[in-house]
Structures are given as structure tokens and as C-alpha cells.
Amino acid sequence: MTSKALKLAVLIGLQLGVLACLTARKNSTTTSPLDQVAGNEGVARYMKTFEGRGALADDSEPTAPAEALAKFRYPDDLALDLVLAEPAVRQPVEVSFDHRGRLWVVQYHQYPYPQGLKVVSMDNHLRAKFDKVPAPPPGATKGADKITIFEDTNGDGTFDKTTDAITGLNIATSVILGRNKVWVLNPPYLLAYPDPNGDGLPDGQPEVHLEGFGLEDTHAVANSLRWGPDGWLYGAQGSTTTATIQSAVSKNVHFLGQAIWRYHPDSRVFEIFAEGGGNTFYIEIDDKGRLYSGDNGLSRGQYYKQGGYYTKNIDKHGPHTNPYALGILPNMALEGDRKRFTHAWVKYQGGTLPARYQDAMLALNPLHSYLQLTRLQPTGSTFSTLDEARILETTDHWFRPVDLKVGPDGAVYLADWYDSRLTHIDPRDTWHKASGRIYRLRARDGQPAPKFDLSTYSSEQLVALLGHPNKWFRQQALVQLGNRKDKSLVASLQSTLRADTSQLALEALWALHLSGGFDDATATVALAHANPYVRMWAVRLLGDAHQVPPALSTQLTQLATTEPHPEVRSQLAATAKRLPGPDALPLLKNLIKYHDDAADRDIPLQLWWALEAKAESDREAVLALFEDPTFWERKVVSGTILERLMQRYLMAGGPANVASCTRLLTLAPSAGYAKVLLAGLQKGLRGAEATALPAELLQALRPYQAELREESLALALRQAQPDALPQALALIADSTTEERERLSYVRILGEINQPAAVPTLLSVVESTHSTAPLRQAALRALQRYEATDIGLRVLAAYPDKLRVDQDVQAAALALFASRTTWARQLVQQLESTPPPMSRDEVPTSTIRQLQLLNDPTLHEAIQRLWPQARLATSAEKTERIAQIGTLIQAGTGDAQAGQTVFTNRCGSCHRLFDQGGTIGPDLTGYDRSNLNYLLFNTIDPSADIREGYVNYLITTQDGRTLFGKMKARTGTSLTLEPLGGEEMTLPASQIKSMQAQETSLMPERLLDGLSDQQIRDLFSYIMKR
């Protein structure tokens, strides 16, 4: 076929694809109808009545591929090609290139429900439990997913040959070639199909290498296979799935939610590389071997370091695997366009785009349909990100880029899911099953890569590729070298390592490792290398073995003394976490003693995690570090490690750990350090009932009792020592006592059980001399006690003393809502004459909390006092959305006037353009151009409660009903942030029940009382760019 005829055939195929798209939405619902997916009537009813939220399917039609291409805007120095479209590709979730330059596409047709499974339960986040675990091939139920190879046979840039490599897959997310196998992630399994001839077509049934990846949420399953330069196979897992992994060697490796994991195909070891992040569905590895991913929040993502614990929403996604992490690393800081969300990004190192793109981040935003150019700026041992420009955007909201890769030609290839729907928060299968596109973003004069097959290259030719300007060729050459393990290359690679100081030296180190040449002598050379990234990777490779020979241990310890580069020091800390104590602790001591990394964003916590890993296994050696008074003087010790170490020992409990606390107090060089240790001790005991600490520890405190009165008395108060309560109450009642100290005792009285404290706490509430923070703390503490007169006295104090401050008012109302007795007193007084407050002073959030007490008497009173508090029906909300939509479109709004309306109606809870409160999500990064989305979430706020903003209803063993956001959770305690109040920590033993609430605190009738013009103004301001 001629080139002209071929292009004509492609165009005809694209037009046929459009015809298929026109009926795809209708037909897609037949792919997995709810009655076939639901395992029981309850699940079917829940799925059918669930109100979807987010970027739902709309009634718009897909744009023809050629017309869609014409809608894109991009800089003059770039060109955009449509290389594939439906029907050749549909629902592409991943693109990649193999050693022959062929384009591989994973087509996620089976999404969202696995074939052959039924949902037996589903939570409010739509996480499903299925009736069984699917079997792996060949006995597996066949699904609709497939993996397709597209080949450019004549080098003209057109993919003219199509081969379905593997079909019948059932929730398949990723594919990669290597080690004479085709590796496929098909959760719950990692499969390896035999491919001895390297053509990509399986030559037999697959072997299961890993099993146990969760299927609860198929938009968050295991994904993104990548070969690391170290020969490990890396992958990601999203936020709303769990995993308990089994391999031939590794057993029961359990983790919850988002993580980066890796698997070694030779040793068959599986391990968690790092934990946390967003809904992690991408991996990028740059030229220095750094590993990154995107974010479904407002940042550009994470730079994942080995053994790191990163930010995550524990109330939705579960805790990290280490309860003693006691800190998390943040996402890379962003200066720029904080719009949700950067799903995936590449660090462009392809060599053919103009120079301004080299080493920059090209970041996808599928929600807002654009590609962002962002600069990575070194910030200590990590990076911050600075937005520069949007380099690809369109008015076609169906453009949903979900993956991108740099190809062998140096161009950037983008997988476009192509659908008006993006949200996963709708159980109905309304996805547009018949659409999908692949684009190529290239230099304006960019040309296709010549034909090649790296598997036919000699080993020497592959080594020569390690100097190629396109990172893709360098990484592919390493994969081939890892396949071969050709030891004949070792001498020449060692020579390169010694002679070169550029990127080539790092590539040579990786090649040596993959070829079996990373021996002790090579490691010695690499640790002393002039290139810091060679040193960094030598440290990492040594740590992967979990042990080092004595000579190399000495060299690592010496390197920790002299290393000038922060990323190398960061890796030294990560490696120390993996090494045995005798090797790790001298290394850590030198890192701490000879470098001031206290201000680095990552290193202080990395040092803590390395030390924590040895806290019990190498207890004596850890404590011996603190025998040197100068060790205490290091900022990272006093600012990060001391308090956490004390807290960690107390949390773990047991005689040996408590004795370690005593030892630390005994070794403290001064009262200042003892104060830090006592802060850790208090945190370790926070939320606990009176705890008997041994006499030895109390004896160690005595030298500091006079100088550290507050800390010593606070501990004695927790210990229920007989003389502690009278002393504390006297100091609380004394207005000359420093407020900080009074607050400390008041807060403790809210955690322990001392009914004798009630009169003093009430006096604080009633006193005209009490400050607002002190009153607020006393009101919180009073919730701990069930005396009937508490509610009456707070009501009496309310008109003159409590309503004057917003936070105090909120604390008082929270007190009434925490116990049924006090709640009844509140509503009785509101119906009396004159009432202590107007019923209009009681916000919707408090009314909701009163309703949650489930008391019939209260329910009747609430209906009389606040008839508007009734939740609207679905039909009423739908009608209201239509009314407001028509109203807004009938006139023009004034954004400046709308800012005032926003401040008064929304600003106490939501931030917009860096102004406002933090009770609810920051609205700046959301899809504010979508009026339907905004109206839906304003009038039906409970339909989309963002992660991190779910409130929990907790009942305690002593009769309280508490309401707030979960801020932290360990095996022994839970920290709750009530609305408008201070955090409170509850011991697990006090919690009787806990339930996530599906109703938002945001009132449904937020727009009531506004004029038509005010509503237009408000939405004009919210939708302002």
C-alpha cells in the first residue's frame, strides 16, 4: 500500500470510529449492567440510587479526530500529530515503546468491573468487595482488556501495522518487556508471559510472579511497570486499594493505599519502596534514577525516596505501615497554577524538542484538559516546582490525557482516554467505550526515528548507546544489558567509570551492576567518585543487599562525614535504615554530627526513620549515641529526633522501652533538652488514662522539677499522683499563671478522668478574666464529664461571655451536641422566654450533630425550631439546580461584588485565590469553569465530600458523642479535629463506635436568602480564572 493510500485508509477508519462513538454511550451501559455486577439486592439498590459526582458523563457528542486535532493550541516551536484513534484504540490507559520502537497500548475496555465477579458490598467511596478472588490465566475468566502493538513498518511516522499481543485480560493496567518475558499487571496478579524470541507475542501461558494486589477500586489498582536502572521492576498502587503480596520468596507484605513497590525478577523479592502520595497511577524515572509520580491534589507530585513515608489521607486510605513514622514528607512545593490535578508527567530528556523543554516537567491535567510546562528547581535534597506555561490545551473537554511517554524519536506521546466523563465516583458504567486517541507532540521539524531492533545489537553497541542524547535509548540499553548479564563488558565499563565524570559514568555504574560487575572494588571506586550521583547510587546499591563488608562499611561512615551533596546525604540516610545497626549507627552519627541538614525538607525525617528502625533492635547502641553531650547540640537531634524517640518508646510500651525513656532523661545535658524529652513523653501518653510510670523514670525527672514545673506537674497529673490535681487546679484558677501553662493543664483534664476538676473548669468558662483560648479549652475539657449542671451553667454564661468570640461559641455549641442531656437542655432553653440565644445562632453543622444523637425528644424539638434543617429530597435538589442554572444564565454577574458574597457565605470554610478558611476544600484547583459541577456540589454538598474532609461520629465509653475530622490514628489512639475547635486525642480503649458521615456539614440551602443578582455575582467570582 502506498503512503497516500495508507493515509486515506487511516482517515476513513477515523471517520468510521466517529460513527461508532455516536452510539457508544448508549451501548456502553450494556457492557456491565448493574444487575449483572451486583451480588445482592442491597448492592444493586445502592448502585442504582447513588448520585454520581465530579466530571460525569454529559450529553455532548465526541468530536471527530481530525476536528479535535484542529482545536488544540500549542507553541510555534512544537507540532502535534494524531497518530492513532478509535476504532484502533479505545480507552487507552498506558502507552510505551519496546526495544524495536514499537508502540504498545494497554486498552482498558473491561473497566470498571472485573468480568466474572460480583460486588457483595460497597462503601461510601465506592470501594467494592467481590464475591471471590479471580483466578489467573489460563483458568481465568476472560475479560475485554487487551494489549496491542502498533508498528511503523517503513519509518514514515505512521503506525501502519497492528497486532493484538494479548487479549482476554481482566483489569490489566500495564505491560513491559524484559528478561525474555512480557510482564503484565493484571491485578491481583503480576504475570510474566514467556517470550524467548523477544517479539512480544507470548510463547506460552504466563507464570504468576506476584499475587495479592487489591481490586476494591479499579481506578486505583496496581499500575505503571517500569524497569529501574538497578534491575528491579517498579510499580505503583493507587489510594483506594489494599494489598497483601505473596511471591516465591516474600510473604504477606501488607500495605494500605498508595505506594511505590518493586520486585526483583531474579531473587523474587518484593518490597515497598515508599508509601503515600496521591492516587498514585504513574511512575517517572529520570536520568539520575530518581523516581517520581503525579498527584490528584493541587501539587505536581512527589519525588519518592527509598523508605520514605509521604502524605496520605489516613481516614480514607489507612495508615502507613510504620506506626512510629511520626512524620511524613510533603509533596514537592509548587509555585504556579494550583488546579487539580497532575495525573502524570515526564521529565523531558529526549533530546529533540527545543532546548527550553530539556529537563523540564511536562505535566498532564486530565480534569482541565491541558499539558503544563513546569520547571524543577533543586531545593536542598529535593525539588520545588515552578510553572512556566501551558504548552497544549483545547476547548474540547473530552480530551482526557492519562499517560505520556517520550519515544525513541524524542517526541512525547500522549494517551487520551477521550470521554466527557472523568470521575470514578459513579457506580454506573456510563463510560464512552468506543473512543480513544494517541497524540504525538514533537519539535516542529521533528522526524521519525530510523528503524532499529536493540535485541540484535552487540553488547558493545548497547554500551555505546549509554551516551545517547535521548534518555529512552539509554534506559532501553540498560534493560537489554540486564537481560544478557554479559560479564565480558565489566573491564571496559570499569575503565569508563574510573575515567569519566559525566552522566556516562553513572550509566556505566548501572551497566556494571546489571552485568554482574558491581563488586567491592567497584563500590570502593564509586563511593569516591567525583560525580555525586555515582556516589548516591553506589550507596543505594550497597544498601539493597542489607549488609556491607567491613571495609565498605568504614568507607560509608567516612563518606557520611565528608559528603557535600544533599541528595547523597539523603540516600545515606535511606540506606542506613536498611543496614544492620553496627553499620547504620556510625554512619548516622556522622551524618548528624558533621552536617547541618535540619532545614532540609526531607533529610531530618529520613535520619529519624533510620534511627527509629534500630530503636529496639539495637537499643544500647542507639542510647550510646546520646552519651556524647555534643550529639544533643545538633539541631536535627533537638528539633526532630529527641521528642520522637521518647514518644516512640512510650507508644511501644513495655519495661525495656520505658527504661529507655529513663535513660534518655538521665543523659540529658540540661533542662532544655529534658523539656524536649518531656514533650515527647506527653505525646506518647496523650489521650491515655492515668498510666503508672516506674519510680526510676520519676526519679530521673526530679532534678528538673523546679525548672520544668509545668512539664513535671503535667506528667504527675497524668499519673494521678495525689497532690498533682490540687496543684494544677490552683494554677488554673490563678489568673497570674502564664496562660500557656494553664492551657496545658486544662487540656490534660479533658483527656483524663478527674470529676473534681469540673468546678474549676466551669469557673474558667464563667470568669470575666478568662481569655478566649482558655474558655475554648475549658469547654472542650468539660465534655469529658457528665455532670448535669454543666450544660445549665454553660447556657447561663452564654449570652454575656461565650457568644462574643466565634471559636468559643463553636466550642460551647459542640459541648451541647456531645451529650443528650445537655442537648435537651439547649433546645428547652431555646423554646423558653427569653431564650439565651437566637435559634438562628445555631449553625447547620451543630443542628446536624444534634440530629445524630438520635433522640426522639430532640428530633421533635429540632423540627419545631429548625424546620429548614430537613434534608432536601433528590427531586427537590434536581429542581433547585435547574432553577439556579437558568437564573445564572439569564443575566450577567459582577465578580467583584461576588467576592463579598463569597466571603460572607463561603469564606469561613473554603479558600479561593488564597483567601478563606480551611474547614472545607480549597476551591482554587477545582473545575470551576463547569457550572453544572459547581451547582451540583453547592446544592447537593453531600454528594461529593472530598477525601480529608469526611467527618466522623464517635461515641465514647463514657457517653460522649464527638464529631470531627480524623487527623491521625495509631493502634492505641485517635486524634480528632472538631469543627472550629482544638484537636483532641482519644485512647482507642475509650472509643465505643466510630462511623464516617455521608452528610456534609455544608448546608444544602446555602443560596437561600440571596437575591438573583447576588447569586449571579457569587458564581461569577467562583468561576473567575
NUTORLO-103322 format. One record per residue (C-alpha): x, y, z; residue in three letters. Coordinates in steps of 0.02 Angstrom, whole numbers, plus 50000, padded with zeros to 5 digits. Layout:
% NUTORLO-103322
XYZALA...
END
This chain:
% NUTORLO-103322
500005000050000MET500675017349954THR500905030750086SER499485041050008LYS498315026150005ALA498795021650182LEU498375039050247LYS496715038650155LEU496325021950238ALA496755029250408VAL495595044150380LEU494175032650327ILE494485022250483GLY494435037750592LEU492765043050519GLN492065025650549LEU492685027450727GLY491645043150749VAL490085033950691LEU490445020750820ALA490655034050953CYS488945041550923LEU488115025950992THR489455020751115ALA488735029651267ARG487085020851242LYS487865003951212ASN489185005651348SER487915002951485THR487654985451420THR489474980851450THR489254978451637SER487424981851684PRO487174983851870LEU486054968751886ASP487484958051821GLN488794966351931VAL487834967552095ALA487924952152203GLY486344955752302ASN484824967152302GLU485564979152429GLY487094982452322VAL486034984152165ALA484904996752250ARG486395006652317TYR487235007252147MET485635012252056LYS485185026252176THR486955032752204PHE487115050752146GLU488705051652045GLY489845066552070ARG491295075051986GLY491545076151798ALA490095064851750LEU489595059351576ALA488615073051490ASP487515073551335ASP488855081051223SER489485071251072GLU491285066651033PRO492205077450908THR492885068650755ALA494765065150775PRO495325077050637ALA494205090950704GLU494795087850881ALA496595089350822LEU496205106350747ALA495555112750915LYS497235111251002PHE498335126251038ARG500215124351061TYR501805134851040PRO502545138450870ASP504095127950906ASP503045112050925LEU501925101650813ALA500545089550859LEU500085073750763ASP498605062350787LEU499425045450768VAL498015033650822LEU496165034850859ALA494615024250876GLU494225011050824PRO496075005850829ALA496235011551010VAL494875013051140ARG495085018051322GLN496985018251317PRO497675018451494VAL499535016351456GLU500735018851311VAL502545013051299SER503875008251173PHE504854992051158ASP506634988351101HIS506084988950919ARG505245005950933GLY503514998450926ARG502115007251018LEU501214996651149TRP499485001951208VAL498534994551355VAL496674996051315GLN495644996051473TYR494004990151397HIS493464979851549GLN493494994651667TYR492664997251789PRO492104979851843TYR493064963451826PRO492184950551720GLN491504935751816GLY491474944251987LEU490004951052084LYS490014965452208VAL489394959452377VAL489634976052468SER490164993852427MET490655008152542ASP490305026652527ASN491915028752425HIS491285015252304LEU492615003052360ARG491944986052316ALA492104968952396LYS491904954852271PHE491214937552294ASP492874929152254LYS494664931552201VAL494834929252012PRO495934915051952ALA497494919151850PRO497674913351668PRO497464900951594PRO495974896851704GLY495414914851722ALA493764921851661THR494134931351502LYS493884950051507GLY493844963451374ALA495544971451406ASP496904969251278LYS498694974351242ILE499044980051065THR500664983150970ILE500714996750838PHE502184996850720GLU502855009250593ASP503494997050463THR504285009550342ASN504905023350458GLY503725036950395ASP502985040450567GLY501335031550533THR500905016050634PHE500295005250494ASP500374987850571LYS499274982350716THR499474966550819THR498474961550971ASP499834954151081ALA498724948251225ILE496824948251232THR495524942451356GLY496334951351503LEU495274956351651ASN495784973051729ILE497504974851650ALA498414991351679THR500214989651622SER501424979851513VAL503304979651494ILE504594968251409LEU506174961651487GLY507114946051544ARG506364936651395ASN504624939251462LYS503104950251434VAL502634956851606TRP500814961451631VAL499984969251782LEU498274961351791ASN497774963751974PRO497764954152084PRO499244946951986TYR500904951651908LEU501034939551762LEU502554935151658ALA502224927751486TYR503694918351409PRO504444927551260ASP506114919351219PRO506224926851044ASN505824944551101GLY504434947650975ASP503194952451111GLY502004938351070LEU501844925851214PRO502514908551180ASP501534900151319GLY500444902751473GLN501004915751600PRO501844912451765GLU501164921451918VAL502604930951999HIS501574941352121LEU499824939652189GLU498794949552313GLY498524966752235PHE496804973252283GLY495344975952164LEU494234986752276GLU494355001752160ASP494884998651981THR495415016751955HIS496715014052092ALA497374996452062VAL499204991952040ALA499925000251885ASN501415007751793SER502754994551772LEU504485002151746ARG506224994751743TRP507355003751863GLY509175006051815PRO509564994151959ASP508674979451876GLY507154979951991TRP505414980651915LEU504494995351992TYR502634998152003GLY501345009152089ALA499715006452181GLN498325019252197GLY497505026052352SER495895016152374THR496504998352362THR497424986852481THR498754973652454ALA499424958052538THR500784952152421ILE501484934852400GLN502964929852293SER504014914252291ALA505104922552424VAL504154937052502SER502604932552603LYS501144942952668ASN501834960152629VAL500334970552679HIS500014988952644PHE498525000552627LEU498295012652485GLY499555022452384GLN501325016252371ALA502805013052257ILE503344994852259TRP504674984652173ARG505044966652128TYR506684958452082HIS506424945651943PRO507974935651990ASP507864935052180SER505954935852176ARG505964947952322VAL504524960252335PHE504614975852443GLU503794992552471ILE504945006152404PHE503985021152476ALA502245024452545GLU500985038352524GLY500595051052389GLY499025054552291GLY498055041652191ASN499725035352126THR499475029751946PHE501115033851861TYR502985032051880ILE504335042951803GLU506185038751820ILE507395052451767ASP509185051951705ASP509875051251883LYS508735036751928GLY507595047352036ARG505805040952047LEU504285052452040TYR502415051752021SER500975063751995GLY499635069352117ASP497745070152117ASN497815085352229GLY498505102752199LEU500365099252182SER501365092052037ARG501805076452136GLY503145067652237GLN504995064052224TYR504965046852305TYR506465042152408LYS506865024552464GLN505995020152626GLY505045036652635GLY503315039752707TYR502345052852611TYR500745062352640THR499125052552629LYS497345053852691ASN497325041152831ILE495455041952866ASP495075036052690LYS496635026752637HIS497275019552801GLY498885022352898PRO500675019452843HIS501435002652884THR502555010153018ASN501565016853168PRO503145025253230TYR503495035453074ALA502865050753170LEU503015062053020GLY502785062452832ILE503715070152686LEU502755083152586PRO502435083852400ASN503615094852300MET503155112952332ALA502265121652187LEU502325139652132GLU501035141351996GLY499355135151936ASP498585125152079ARG497255116351980LYS496775098252010ARG497605087651953PHE499305082251885THR498935064151847HIS500605060351764ALA502155069051700TRP503805066151614VAL505435074851647LYS505865078151466TYR507595071651423GLN507285065951245GLY508495077451157GLY507435082751006THR506235095751074LEU506895113751083PRO508115117451223ALA506835125951335ARG505955109351362TYR507505099451410GLN507485093751592ASP505775101951617ALA504205093351678MET502805090551552LEU501285087651662ALA499575081151612LEU497985088451684ASN496545077251628PRO495215086851726LEU495595103451640HIS496205095851476SER497945103151457TYR499815099651465LEU500845110551582GLN502685115251565LEU503445116051738THR505235118851793ARG506035107951928LEU507105118352045GLN508345109952164PRO507865113452345THR509085105052462GLY508935086352438SER507295087752343THR506455099452217PHE505145112852208SER504135115952050THR503835132051955LEU502525133151819ASP503045141551658GLU501665139451528ALA500305128351460ARG501015120551303ILE499505110751246LEU497685114751276GLU496005113251193THR494195118551213THR493685100351188ASP493275094551365HIS493285076551304TRP495195077551297PHE495705067051447ARG497585063651440PRO498005049551561VAL499755044051511ASP501275050951418LEU502965044151370LYS504465050151273VAL504755039251120GLY506345034051029PRO506115049050913ASP506175060951062GLY504355065751037ALA503085064851178VAL501645052751155TYR500015055851248LEU498635043251282ALA496945051851277ASP495545042251364TRP494365053651267TYR492725054851362ASP491635068451434SER491635058351594ARG493185058051704LEU492545054551878THR492605037051951HIS491315041952082ILE489815034351994ASP489505015552000PRO488585015551835ARG489605010551684ASP489245025951579THR490985026851505TRP491155030351320HIS491835013451273LYS492165017051089ALA493385031551098SER495235034651124GLY496655043951041ARG498545044251042ILE499445060551002TYR501255064450964ARG501965081151022LEU503605084350930ARG504775097950877ALA504105107150725ARG505485099550620ASP505495082950715GLY505755067050615GLN505345048650646PRO506725037950720ALA507595026150598PRO507095007850610LYS508054997750740PHE508004982250848ASP509064983551005LEU508964964951036SER510074962450882THR511404974750942TYR513034968051007SER513404971151190SER514704983951138GLU513404993051033GLN512234993451181LEU513605000851289VAL513865014151156ALA512025018851174LEU512355023751355LEU512965040251285GLY511415043351177HIS510615060651197PRO508885052751215ASN508645045351388LYS507455032551313TRP508875024051218PHE509985023951372ARG508635016051479GLN508215003151345GLN510054998751326ALA510124995251513LEU508624983751500VAL509484973951362GLN511094973051462LEU510094966851611GLY509374953251500ASN511104947551446ARG512164949551604LYS513704949651492ASP515214949151608LYS516394951951463SER515904970251474LEU516474972651653VAL518274978051618ALA517814991351490SER516384997851598LEU517544998951749GLN518765008951643SER517365020951594THR516835022751774LEU518595027451826ARG518975039051681ALA517325048451659ASP516445060751773THR514915064551667SER513215055951651GLN514115042051560LEU514965036851723ALA513275034351805LEU512645024251657GLU514225013751668ALA513925010451853LEU512155004351817TRP512774993551673ALA514124986151785LEU512834981651915HIS511674973651785LEU513134964051709SER513714956851874GLY515194968551895GLY514704978452049PHE515954970452167ASP516824977752319ASP518204985552215ALA516944994052101THR515965000252251ALA517545007452326THR517885017252167VAL516065022952152ALA515955029152332LEU517445040552300ALA516885046252127HIS516855064552076ALA515065062952010ASN513865064452159PRO512555053552075TYR513805039452055VAL514125040852242ARG512245041652276MET511925025852176TRP513405016552250ALA512645019952421VAL510945013952363ARG511564998052280LEU512554993452436LEU511014996052544GLY509964984852434ASP510974969952496ALA510514974452678HIS512324971552729GLN514044977752681VAL515814970952707PRO516814979352846PRO517934989352729ALA516444996652636LEU515535000052798SER517035010452853THR517025019652687GLN515165023352702LEU515445030152876THR516845041152813GLN515785047052667LEU514445052252790ALA515745063552868THR516305072552711THR514875071252583GLU514465088852517PRO512945084452409HIS511235084252496PRO510475070852384GLU511915059152426VAL511675062552612ARG509825059152588SER510225042252512GLN511475038452650LEU510055040852775ALA508895029752671ALA510235016252660THR510585017252846ALA508765012352877LYS509094996152781ARG510794991552854LEU511124982353018PRO511394993153171GLY513294991153180PRO513444998153004ASP512005010453011ALA512275019453176LEU514075025653148PRO513505031752977LEU512015040853055LEU513085048353191LYS514245056153062ASN512815062552955LEU512105071253106ILE513745077153181LYS514585084253027TYR513125091652927HIS511765104052966ASP510275097052872ASP508975102452999ALA508155114252874ALA508095101652732ASP506325096252687ARG506735077652686ASP508345073152775ILE507825076252957PRO506405063752947LEU507475051652848GLN508775052152988LEU507395049253115TRP506695034353020TRP508415026553007ALA508695028653193LEU506925022753236GLU507215006653139ALA508585002553266LYS507695009253422ALA507334991953492GLU508414980153389SER509994990053432ASP509384998853588ARG511045000153679GLU511965006953528ALA510585019753496VAL510615025853676LEU512505026153672ALA512425039953541LEU511675051253674PHE513105048653793GLU514035061853692ASP513405078953751PRO513875086853584THR512675074953495PHE511215083353585TRP511765100253518GLU511445095953337ARG509865104653276LYS509165089153194VAL509315079853359VAL508455092953466SER507205097953332GLY506715081253255THR507415065953341ILE507345068353531LEU505475071053551GLU505035057353428ARG506195044653507LEU505405047553678MET503655046753603GLN504075030953507ARG504685021753661TYR503135026753760LEU501965021753618MET502785004553604ALA502685002153792GLY503424988453897GLY504764988954033PRO506254989753914ALA505555004453815ASN505055014053972VAL506805010854040ALA507485018553880SER506505034353919CYS507275034654092THR508995032654017ARG508735047153898LEU508155058454039LEU509665053454141THR510825057653996LEU510025074553957ALA511405087753971PRO510225101554028SER508435105854074ALA508135112353898GLY508405095153823TYR507415087153963ALA505975098453916LYS506025091853738VAL506035074053804LEU504555077653916LEU503595084553767ALA503865067753682GLY503355058853841LEU501745068853846GLN501375064753665LYS501695046453697GLY500425047053840LEU499195058653751ARG497415052653761GLY497865039053884ALA497105035954054GLU498205037754208ALA499755027554174THR500895020554307ALA502675025054261LEU504095016754356PRO504935025054502ALA506575025654406GLU505845037054273LEU505035048454400LEU506685049054494GLN507555054554333ALA506325069054323LEU506655075754497ARG508195086154454PRO507115096154334TYR505525098154436GLN505895115854491ALA506485121854322GLU505185112054225LEU503695114254340ARG502415113954201GLU503065098154119GLU503325089154284SER501615093554352LEU500785088854187ALA501575071654197LEU501075069854380ALA499305074654332LEU499255060754204ARG499965049054336GLN498525053254453ALA499765057354590GLN498765063154743PRO499495080554758ASP499515084354571ALA497665088554546LEU497545101654685PRO499135109954621GLN498515110254442ALA496785116854489LEU497555130654594ALA498665136054450LEU497205135554327ILE496175146554443ALA497605158854469ASP497495172154333SER499325176654361THR499885159554299THR500525160054121GLU499135156054001GLU500185142853912ARG500355133254075GLU498505134954119ARG498035128653946LEU499185113653965SER498315107854125TYR496575111354059VAL496885100953904ARG497545086354006ILE495975087054115LEU494985084453956GLY495945068353921GLU495985060354094ILE494525057154212ASN494545069054362GLN492745074354404PRO493405085254545ALA494055097054410ALA492305101754349VAL492005116654466PRO493675124454418THR493375121754233LEU491645129654247LEU492405144454339SER493595146954192VAL492095147054073VAL491135159454182GLU492555171154233SER492615188154151THR494525187154159HIS494695171354053SER495385173253878THR494505165653728ALA495785151453705PRO495645146853889LEU493745146653884ARG493775136353725GLN494955123553804ALA493895122653962ALA492315119553861LEU493185105553768ARG493815097953931ALA492075098554009LEU491415086853876GLN492405073153967ARG491245074254118TYR489385070254128GLU488775081454270ALA487025087854230THR487355105654289ASP488745108254161ILE487505111454021GLY486435123254125LEU487915133654185ARG488625135054009VAL486915140653947LEU486855153754084ALA488585160154036ALA488215160153851TYR487345177153824PRO488665188053905ASP490285178053900LYS490285165053762LEU489415172253610ARG490685186353591VAL492025175053515ASP491675163853365GLN492825149653421ASP492155149953599VAL490385149953531GLN490785134753423ALA491555125753573ALA490015129153679ALA488845122653544LEU489955107353521ALA489785104053708LEU487885104053697PHE487945092253549ALA489105079953638SER487855073053765ARG485975070253751THR485635077953922THR486465094353876TRP485685094453703ALA483955093153781ARG484375107453897GLN484885117953746LEU483285115353647VAL482205117753803GLN483045134553834GLN482855139553652LEU480985136753667GLU480885146553829SER480595165253850THR481775173853836PRO482985161353759PRO484855162853799PRO485215163953614MET484295165453450SER483935149153362ARG484745157453210ASP486405157453303GLU486465138553295VAL487335133953132PRO486825119753018THR488335109653073SER487755109653256THR485965105553207ILE486655090853110ARG487625085053263GLN486065086353370LEU485125075653245GLN486495062453255LEU486115059753440LEU484585050053379ASN483485055653524ASP481585056353488PRO481305071253604THR482705080853519LEU482075076053347HIS480375083553382GLU481135099553452ALA482315101253302ILE480825100053184GLN479965114153279ARG481495125253297LEU482335122453129TRP481095115853000PRO482315121052863GLN483575108352929ALA482645094352842ARG483725086952705LEU483025090252533ALA482445075752426THR483365071252268SER481945078252163ALA481975094652259GLU483845096452234LYS483725092452049THR482365105652028GLU483385118452125ARG484935115252019ILE483915118351861ALA483145134251933GLN484815141651986ILE485615136851820GLY484265145951723THR484395160851839LEU486285162451815ILE486185161051626GLN484805174151618ALA485965188351669GLY487745194051699THR488655193051863GLY489895205151941ASP491415195552004ALA491985209652118GLN490305210352205ALA490305191352209GLY491905191352311GLN490955199652453THR489565186752441VAL490845172752441PHE491725179852595THR490085180852691ASN489305164352635ARG490765152852593CYS492395160452652GLY492335154252831SER492515136352766CYS493275137152591HIS494825145252518ARG494805153152345LEU496265162852271PHE497255160852436ASP495885168452544GLN494655159852660GLY494525145752787GLY495125127752790THR493625118252857ILE493185113152679GLY494245110252523PRO495215124152435ASP494135127652282LEU495505135852178THR496085119952091GLY494385112652051TYR493465112751885ASP492705129951914ARG492305132651731SER490975119051740ASN489375127451801LEU488415111151814ASN489785103951925TYR489775119352037LEU487885119652053LEU487805101152091PHE489095102552231ASN488335118452302THR486535112452310ILE486945094352349ASP488555095952452PRO488435078452524SER488605070752351ALA490475074252343ASP491365075152511ILE493185076252464ARG494435064852547GLU495165072752702GLY493535081952739TYR492455067352793VAL491795069552970ASN491655055153092TYR490355052053226LEU491195044353378ILE490335038153533THR491415035353686THR491305023153828GLN490885037553947ASP489365043153846GLY490035057253739ARG489575059653556THR491005068053463LEU491055074453286PHE492515079853179GLY493865075653053LYS495125061953087MET496875069453092LYS497905054453149ALA497665036553201ARG498805023853281THR498495006853358GLY498235014953528THR497415031853495SER496445042953375LEU496615061653352THR495015070953306LEU494825088953248GLU493095095253296PRO492295109153195LEU493045125553250GLY493985117753394GLY495655110953450GLU496205093453410GLU495825080353542MET496665063453562THR495655048553621LEU496365031853676PRO495695017553571ALA495015009553729SER493825024353754GLN493045023053580ILE491415013453580LYS490955016253398SER491545026553250MET490625029853088GLN491065040452937ALA489675052652896GLN488945053352722GLU488095070152752THR489135085852730SER489165099752860LEU488925112052717MET487095117452715PRO486055112352564GLU485135128952565ARG486685139752561LEU485965150652422LEU484315153952511ASP484115172152558GLY485205178652417LEU484465189252279SER484545183452099ASP485925195952064GLN486935190652216GLN486865172652155ILE487495177951983ARG488865188252064ASP489395173852177LEU489585161552034PHE490425174651925SER491755176252060TYR491945157552089ILE492115154251901MET493375168351876LYS495035162251805ARG
END
